[in-house]
Each structure stands twice: as structure tokens, then as C-alpha cells.
Amino acid sequence: MITAGTTFGSDVDDIDVLVDDPLAQLVRWLPADDGELRPLAALSTIGRDGIPSLRHVLVSDRDATGLFFHTDSASEKVAEIAANPVAALSVAWPEAGRQLVARGIVERVSTASAAEAYRRRSRYLQILAWLNTADNARLPADDRRHLWAEFDKTHPTLDPPERWAGFLLRPLTLTFWRGDPLGQSVRQHYTLTDGRWSGRILAG
Ligand SMILES: Cc1cc2nc3c(=O)[nH]c(=O)nc-3n(C[C@H](O)[C@H](O)[C@H](O)COP(=O)(O)O)c2cc1C
């Protein structure tokens, strides 16, 4: 016999209830998390060759406007966003039986807001933001580690490098997937039209 917890997910409440404000639900699904591996999302942008680009990034924060991530402004994703300011982002929690997919418009956040997120990053990630360049990547590993140790020693406190950039994904569609250990998985799919969200239930 299948019982709760023995298959995909343990979160079985509210699966049939469409909500008026899916962004509030998104905020509930993505709790504030100061851990180094805070929610990890697959982030898709449109490659400059027209093929989707995909990589994982940390979801730095979320609020009623959408999802925030931070990156290096010299990165490919930033060039792609500049050319096509749209993205899709997905987070999965298999153990809870949840997946969130957001698709929408991407905009850059203020320098002050990005700096605030930088301050919340671990020391490791703060140093990485400074040293994570293509030139450094081409050095032998020993040289990279030496550079890191020297930088760490000589920079007890750090402000963000100029390349540090924050982005907000403002969702136009939101899809909440819920596994049900006792039955079929289902999705709530929401679309924003003229400032109003409408939702429908889809097969999982
Ligand atoms: C666990 C994990 C967390 C990551 N977090 C970030 C992040 O928050 N920001 C970021 O720019 N890259 C992050 N990366 C690296 C990206 O996946 C990617 O390699 C990098 O951003 C370059 O991507 P691009 O060339 O497509 O722009 C992370 C990778 C992993 C595996």
C-alpha cells in the first residue's frame, strides 16, 4: 500500500485550491534562507544563437514582485538578458513534492539593492564574486588557489565588485506543481493578463 511519504512528496494539502494571489503563494513556497545553498534554481534565458541557455543560480530573495538572483555582469546570461530581457526559472523540492516554474520579464535591480544581497552572501561567495574571471579561470589550479589565499588575507572585508549585478524576474506565468503520494500530481498554472492573475488546474 502506498502511504504518504513513500513516494514523491509529502505535501498534500490545498492541491485543488486556486489562489487569487499566486505571488503570495510563491513567497510562502520560497522561505527566506540565509544558507549558502539557499534555493537553487535552473535559470533559462534565450541564447544569442537562439537556443535556450540554462544554468543554476541561487535565488537570493523573493517578494511580491518576483524572484531575485545575482550574477557577474560580464557573464553570458547578462548579455542574453540585455538582448532579450526575459527568463524562466524553476526550483524543485522533490522531497516535499513541489516544483515552481516562473516565466517573465527580467530587470536589473539598483546598485544599493545588489550590494545588500552581496553583504548577505557567505565570505566564500563574496571572494568568488571578485576572482571569478575568465583570465583567472585559465590559470593552473595551484595559481588560482594562491591568488585566492592572498586575496582572502589582504581583504578582510569586501564591498561588491563593479561587475556584481542583481536581477528581478517579474513573473507573467507561474506554475506550482504538487506531487501527491496518494494520487496524481497536479499543477496550478497562473497567467497575468492586464494586471490580473487567472489560474487553472493542469495535469502534473
Ligand atoms: C550550486 C550552484 C550555485 C550557483 N549560484 C550562482 C549564482 O547565484 N549566480 C551566478 O551567477 N552563478 C551561479 N552559479 C554558476 C552558474 O551555474 C553558471 O555557471 C555561471 O553563472 C555562468 O553562467 P552563464 O555563462 O550562463 O552566464 C552556481 C552554480 C552552482 C552549481
The ligand as a Gaussian input file, in Angstrom:
#p B3LYP/6-31G(d) Opt

LIG

0 1
 C       25.127000      25.355000      -6.658000
 C       25.431000      26.438000      -7.658000
 C       25.083000      27.743000      -7.367000
 C       25.360000      28.770000      -8.281000
 N       24.942000      30.042000      -7.987000
 C       25.167000      31.032000      -8.894000
 C       24.642000      32.332000      -8.667000
 O       23.939000      32.612000      -7.676000
 N       24.937000      33.290000      -9.583000
 C       25.661000      33.018000     -10.711000
 O       25.884000      33.931000     -11.495000
 N       26.143000      31.788000     -10.959000
 C       25.902000      30.782000     -10.089000
 N       26.370000      29.517000     -10.341000
 C       27.171000      29.293000     -11.571000
 C       26.230000      29.208000     -12.789000
 O       25.580000      27.950000     -12.805000
 C       26.961000      29.449000     -14.125000
 O       27.991000      28.502000     -14.315000
 C       27.580000      30.853000     -14.228000
 O       26.721000      31.836000     -13.665000
 C       27.890000      31.217000     -15.673000
 O       26.693000      31.146000     -16.425000
 P       26.499000      31.891000     -17.840000
 O       27.799000      31.775000     -18.586000
 O       25.393000      31.125000     -18.497000
 O       26.143000      33.309000     -17.573000
 C       26.054000      28.472000      -9.476000
 C       26.370000      27.144000      -9.779000
 C       26.047000      26.146000      -8.890000
 C       26.392000      24.725000      -9.261000

